[in-house]
Each structure stands twice: as structure tokens, then as C-alpha cells.
């Protein structure tokens, strides 16, 4: 599939006025407070914290992949391929591409009964910082989501969601990544259940992504 984002050599696009991507890559604390290390498996470290103003946990995964930055970018650009590695993702498709560096896409998570499935309309933006050779993705729940895809019966539309990916090649064929994710699943799922399960899916996704890229090399 044709990649969504063309990484132009000198592309620097400001996503939020005044945002500094270094805060996401190097710091373990920001307005939402410090991260707490909860799992350390060498190249894969998992942190959690309570998101400010909520009772819900936010997750951060620091990882090392034995691929090039270009290969990692291709994997994140391939929205259709998300069903192959994102945990419980049963549907993924591009809805629209407002510009060369942003896309709105739809994903659906297959949740075991009796809990209803969840879906998200994500607005994702890509930035490349040539001075540090760092790639950065940020996504959040799209505004006016029901204009793109109407809410379906027995599926809960996630309205409060955010994630980011920072990708930096530390040597040829090896990248360090930082992935953060926050989601309020909405509906009738209590906070304690959402907090208990937030770690499982992203870690499984990381392992599946690494396996998928290794098979394709």
C-alpha cells in the first residue's frame, strides 16, 4: 500500500503552537506528572501514571526494534495493516487525508462479550525533525467524528483518546521508540477495569509488530 506520509528531507511541521517534541522524547514528567516504571524487560520498558484530571492510567512503552527508521515509519503509515499487529484490532481503514502530513482513520477493537466493541476516529499527524533525525506521530480523537463514520449499533465510540510515537535510529538498522497511549473507553466499563487492562494490549501489539517486521525482512 502506498504510504500515507511522504517524509520530505527538510519537513518540519508544527503540530501544536509552542509544542516541543523533546519533552515527549527525553523527559519522564510533564503537566501530567512523573512516569512510574512498572516493567523492565531490557529493551522493553513500561511506565504508567494517572492522567491529570482523571482516574485513568496512561501508558508509556520504551522499546528497541531491529529495523531502520524508514521501515518503522512504513509500518505506522500502513493503516490497513494495523489489523495484523494491533491487539484485538478487527478493522482499520483510512477515512480522509487532509494534508501530506496528516490522516484521519478508523479503527475498531473486538472486545469479548458482553462488553460492546469500541471504535475510534483518529486524527494523526506526522512530523520529521531533520536536526535530530527524529520521527514523531501524534494522534487524538477526531472532532466531528460522526460526520466521517456514523456510530453503529452495539459499538461504543471512543471520544477521549491520545497517543504518540517517537522514533529515532540509534545505529543502522536499530531504532529506539517511545509510544504513549491514553484512552477513556467510555460506556459501562468501570475505571478499575480499564486501568487493569490498558497494559496488556499495547505490549502484545509491540511484540506482534516486531514479529511482523522480522518476517517481512
N, C-alpha and C positions, 0 to 999 in steps of 0.2 A: 504493500500500500504506500502511496506517496506520502511522505512525511508532512506533518501539519505545519511545522515551523522551519523556515529556511534560516539557518544560523549564519547571518551575514558577518563578514570579517570584523567590522567595527560597529556592530549593533549594540547600542546602549539605549535602552528604553526605560524611562522612569515609570514604575507601576503606581506607586503612591507618592505624592509630593512629599519630599523630605525623607523617604524611606532609605535606610542604609542596609544593604544586603549583608554587610559584615556582621551586623547584630545577629542575624539568623545563623550565620556560619560559625562564628567564633565564640559567641557568648552563651553561657548557660543560664542567663537570667535576663528578663526584660520586664515590661509592665505587668506580666502575669506571674512573676516570681521565679524562684530558682527551680531547676530541674533536680529530681532525685533519681539516682541510679538504682534500678530495680533488677537488672540482669546484665551480666558481663560474660560474654562467651567469646572473648578475644576480639575478632574483627567485627562482632555484632554486639552493640551495647544498647540497652533500652532504658529510657528515662521516662518518668511520669511527673505530673504536677496537676494541681487543681486549677482550672482556668478561672481567672479573676471574674467575679460576679456570678459564678455558677457553682453547682455542687458536682460538676462533671470533670472527669480526668482528661488531660491532654497527653498525647504520647509523642515521644521523640525516639527515633531509631538511627543510630550512627552505624554505618556499615562500610565494608570494603568489598568491591566487586572486581573480579579479574577480567575486566573488559576495558575498552577505550571509552573516553567521554563521548565520542561520536556514537558509539554503539549504544550507550546508555540513553542518550538523547533520542535515538531512533526508537527505542523501546517505549519511552514515555510519550512520544509523538503518536505511536500506533494505538489509537483509542480502540479500534476494533479488536486488537489483540489483548485487551485487558481481561477478557473472559478466560484467557489461557493461564493467567497467573494471579490475578487479584482474588483473594479468598472470597468464595461464595458469590462472585460476580456472574450473573446469568445473562446479562445484556449490557452492551456498551456500543454507543454509536455517536458520531458527530452530528450535531444539530445545525450549527452555523459557524462560520469563521469570520468574525467582524474585521480582522486585520491579519497581517502576516504573522504577528506575534501573539495572537490570542484566538481562543476557540471556546465555544460553548458545546458541551457534550452531555449525553445522558448515560447514566449507569443504574442498574438495578441489582440489588442484593437479594439472593434467595435465602430467606430466613425460615427455619423449621417451624411448622405449625405447632401450636395455634397462633403464634405471632405472625402478623402480616409482613410481607416483603416491604423493603424500603427502596425508594429511588431518589436520585439526586440529579438536578440540572446544575452542572458545574461550569463556572466561568474561569478558565485557566489562562494565565499569561506567562510568557517565556521571556527571560532576559539573558543576554550574554554579556559578561564583563571581561573584555579582552585584556585589561591591565593585569588581571589575576587569573585569566583563563578559567573563569568560573561560570557555570550554567545555573540558572535559577528559575524554578517554576513556582508559581503561587496560584492556588485555586480557592474559590469560595462559592457558596450557593448563589446561583444566578438570580438577579432581580427579574420580576415578571416571568417567573419560570413556567407558569401555567399557560402563557401565551405560546411557548415553544412546544410543550408537551402537556396536554390536559392530565389531571390527576385521574388515575384509573381506580376502579373498584378494588377494594381489599389490598391496596398498596398505599403505604404512608409516605408522603413526600417530605423529605428532609429539608428543613428550611434554615437550619443553623449548622454550618459546616465550614471547615477551613483546612487546608493542607499546604505543604510546601516541600519542594525538593531542591537541595543544593548539591551540585555535582562538581567535583574538582579532581582532575587527573594528577596523581601524585608521582607517577612514573609511567612510562609507556605501557599500556595495557592494564593499568590498575587505577581505579577511581575510589575516592572517598565520597560517601554520600551522607547527607542528613535529611531525613524525612520526618516531618511533623504532621500530626493529624488531630483534629478535634471535630467531634460530631455530637449533636444532640439528636438522638434517633426519633424523638417525638413519639406520638401515640401513647400507648399504655405501658411502655417499658419503664420500670422504675429506675431511678438513677443508680442504685446499687448494682442492678443487673447490667446496665450499660457500662459502668466502671469495671465490672468484673470481666467483661468480655472484650473490652477495647484492645487489649494487648495481643490476644490470640490471633486475630485476623491479620493484622499488619505483619507480624513475624512470619506467619505462614506465607504471606504474599511475597516477602523478601526472599525466602528460600525458593519459592516457585519461580520467581523472576530470575534468580541466579541459575537455576537448573535449565530454564528455557533458553537463556542466552548461551549457556555452555553447549547445549545440544545443537544450536544453530551455527556455532563457530566452525 
